[in-house]
Amino acid sequence: MTQNKGKALVIGAGIAGLSSAYYLLKKGWQVEILEQNDLSNNCSYGNAGMIVPSHFTPLAAPGVVAQGFRWMFSSKSPFYVKPSLSTKLISWGLQFLKHSNQKHVDASASAIRDLNLASSKLYNELAKTEDFNFELNQNGILMLYKTEKVAEEEIELAHIAKELGLDVDVLDRKGIQDLEPSINLDVIGGINYKCDGHLDPRKLMTQMISYLKNNGVTFYTQHRVSGFETSESRINAVIANGKKFTADQYIMTGGSFLPELAQKAGIKIQLMPGKGYSFMYTPENSAYKLEHAALLLEARVAVTPMSGQIRFGGTMELAQHQHKINMNRVEGIVASIPKYMPDFRVTLPKESEIWYGYRPCAPDGLPYLGASSKLKNLIIAGGGGMMGLSLGPVFGRTVSEIANGEKLSVDIDIFRPERFN
């Protein structure tokens, strides 16, 4: 630890908030964290645990809109936008349409790649420390496909990935099967993004919280922010539970609640929550051991080995926050699994066994990362969408670099937090 730099207040205890606290603490800041829940219920726990330099294409991309319209008419489809007259959804949708083009994809790919690669290296460093053991496995992620159409699209994308310098193998059916000798794969081929990896997010989160608490970080749970006191382009205090919290530097994360949080500070952040589901599965036969994390592409289902079990996850429901579990969507996930992995006899889990969370999705598919242009002592880090877990450490290190006035390790200009203001 270095000499105390001042006090930092982090709002939100997801992976972005915890990582920010971690790297600020390492630089000698006194850190406090405000969290509206109890540290056990956010999107960082139930996700697929994937580290994804392969995800260099933003959600807003050519073809997504047309595919989305087709999926909207199926109750079990992997993507759904709930029709609404909400001005937030309409505004988000118009920006999404504006950015769903090849020019945007080409302009974003290198920046997204660099952010994910930097974060992957930070995970490697974190895993080597004695305080952490979160089952980091950097052996790649398999993109599995069953149709020639998807194969053609993915092979083209793999060639672009190679041009971007990513470590990628295009494999036929036998090549993919050789990577998973313990289970039968019913696919025509796949892509091995050897640049990718996976971990157990439950272990990562609990170990990070434990480390921070043991090293002097104060957590205020069940503290929902109700307002900000500002003057002369600075935050003077944050109000939560009727109490004032002051600091030299404020960091706003907040996950899918980032727009509401930012609005209270007078800042506009466009973002929609993308609801996803996951559940754990234990293979009936212990010989069925999955070696790699995988994406079942046509079904848009993520598959990740975790602590002797397998986590299946998927769907993207763009709508306002609500607590109902849509069993039709979960049925869609379950039904797709044996089509790719016939050895796994997965049954529909009970509602109590299903986790759900909200991916924070910006309309251009890019995260929000950087210092606020409106409030001089505010840094914003969020909107990672389906890359949230993957980007956690680089979010945290970048927050620390900005707070300390250091040269940034990665270029974040395209991720400006107030780009839609």
C-alpha positions, 0 to 999 in steps of 0.5 A, spaced: 500 500 500 502 507 498 500 513 502 493 515 503 491 519 497 484 521 499 477 518 500 473 514 494 466 513 495 464 507 490 457 506 488 455 499 486 458 492 489 458 489 482 464 486 479 466 493 476 465 497 483 469 491 487 474 492 482 475 499 482 475 499 490 481 493 489 485 498 485 484 504 488 486 501 495 492 498 492 494 505 490 493 508 497 486 510 497 481 510 503 475 506 500 467 506 502 462 502 498 455 503 497 450 498 495 443 498 495 442 490 496 446 485 500 452 483 496 449 477 494 444 479 488 447 482 482 449 480 475 456 479 477 454 472 481 450 468 476 453 470 469 457 465 465 463 467 468 466 468 461 472 472 459 471 474 452 476 478 447 472 474 442 466 479 443 469 484 439 463 486 435 458 490 439 451 488 440 449 494 435 451 490 429 448 489 422 443 483 422 441 484 429 435 488 428 432 483 423 434 477 427 431 480 433 424 481 430 424 474 428 425 472 435 420 476 438 414 472 435 417 466 439 415 465 447 422 461 447 426 465 443 433 467 446 432 475 444 426 479 446 424 486 446 418 488 450 413 493 446 412 499 450 411 506 449 416 508 454 420 514 452 427 511 455 426 504 450 424 509 444 430 513 445 434 507 446 431 503 440 433 509 435 440 510 438 440 502 437 438 502 430 443 508 428 449 504 430 447 497 427 451 498 421 458 496 419 461 502 420 460 502 427 462 495 428 469 497 424 470 503 428 469 499 435 472 492 434 479 494 436 477 498 442 473 493 445 478 487 443 484 492 447 479 493 453 478 485 454 485 483 452 487 488 458 482 485 463 484 478 461 491 479 463 489 483 469 485 476 471 491 472 470 495 477 475 489 476 480 489 469 480 496 468 482 495 472 488 494 468 495 488 471 496 484 469 490 482 462 487 476 463 483 478 457 478 481 461 472 481 457 466 484 460 460 483 454 455 479 458 450 471 458 449 468 454 443 463 457 439 459 451 436 454 451 430 449 446 427 448 449 421 451 451 414 449 459 415 451 460 422 458 456 420 459 461 414 458 467 418 462 465 424 468 463 420 468 470 416 468 473 423 474 468 425 478 471 420 476 478 422 478 476 429 485 473 426 486 480 423 485 483 429 491 479 432 486 474 436 488 467 437 483 463 434 482 456 430 477 454 425 475 447 426 471 441 423 466 436 427 472 432 428 477 437 431 471 440 435 470 433 438 477 432 439 477 438 444 471 435 448 473 427 448 468 426 454 462 428 451 458 427 445 457 433 440 452 434 435 455 439 431 458 440 424 464 444 427 466 450 431 471 456 433 476 455 438 477 462 441 483 460 444 484 468 447 478 467 451 477 463 458 472 462 464 472 462 471 467 461 477 464 468 478 461 466 485 468 465 488 471 471 484 465 475 488 466 472 495 473 472 495 474 480 492 469 482 498 473 478 503 479 481 501 476 488 501 473 487 508 480 485 510 484 490 508 479 496 511 474 497 505 467 499 509 461 496 505 454 500 507 449 495 504 442 496 503 443 503 502 440 506 496 442 512 493 436 518 493 440 524 491 447 528 490 449 534 493 453 538 487 456 545 486 461 548 482 461 542 477 463 537 483 459 532 488 459 534 495 455 529 498 451 523 496 445 521 500 443 514 501 438 512 507 437 519 509 445 520 511 450 524 507 457 520 504 462 525 502 469 523 499 474 526 494 473 522 489 466 518 487 465 512 482 459 510 479 458 503 477 451 501 479 450 495 473 443 496 470 441 501 475 446 506 472 441 510 468 437 512 474 443 513 478 446 518 473 440 522 473 440 523 480 446 527 479 444 530 473 447 526 467 444 522 462 446 515 461 442 511 456 442 504 457 436 498 458 436 492 462 437 485 458 434 480 463 438 473 462 437 466 466 442 461 468 442 455 472 446 449 475 446 442 472 450 436 475 451 431 469 448 424 471 454 421 469 461 423 472 465 421 466 461 427 462 466 432 464 466 438 460 473 441 458 471 448 455 466 453 456 462 454 450 457 458 446 451 454 443 450 459 437 444 458 434 440 457 441 444 463 444 446 459 450 452 459 454 455 453 457 460 453 463 464 448 467 464 451 474 466 447 481 464 440 478 457 442 475 455 446 469 452 453 468 447 454 463 445 461 461 442 465 456 436 469 453 436 477 452 429 480 454 430 488 454 425 491 458 424 494 465 426 491 471 421 486 474 421 480 478 417 475 474 421 469 472 419 467 464 419 459 464 418 459 457 425 462 456 428 457 461 424 452 457 428 454 451 434 454 454 433 447 456 430 444 450 436 447 446 442 443 450 441 436 448 441 438 440 448 440 441 450 435 447 446 429 447 449 426 453 446 431 458 439 430 460 437 436 463 430 437 466 427 444 467 429 446 473 424 449 479 423 456 479 427 456 486 433 454 482 433 459 477 437 465 477 436 471 473 440 478 472 440 484 468 445 486 463 446 493 462 446 494 455 448 501 452 444 502 445 451 502 441 453 496 445 459 499 448 461 500 455 461 507 459 468 508 462 471 515 464 471 521 467 465 525 467 465 531 463 460 535 467 462 533 475 469 533 475 470 528 481 466 523 478 468 517 474 463 512 471 464 505 469 459 500 467 454 498 461 458 492 460 452 488 457 454 481 456 462 483 457 461 485 464 464 480 468 470 480 463 471 487 463 471 488 471 478 488 472 480 493 467 474 497 469 477 498 476 484 499 474 482 505 469 478 508 474 484 508 479 489 511 473 484 516 472 483 518 480 491 518 480 492 522 474 496 517 471 497 515 464 491 510 461 493 503 460 488 503 454 485 508 450 477 509 452 475 515 448 470 511 444 467 509 451 466 516 454 460 516 459 456 522 456 457 521 449 449 521 448 448 527 452 
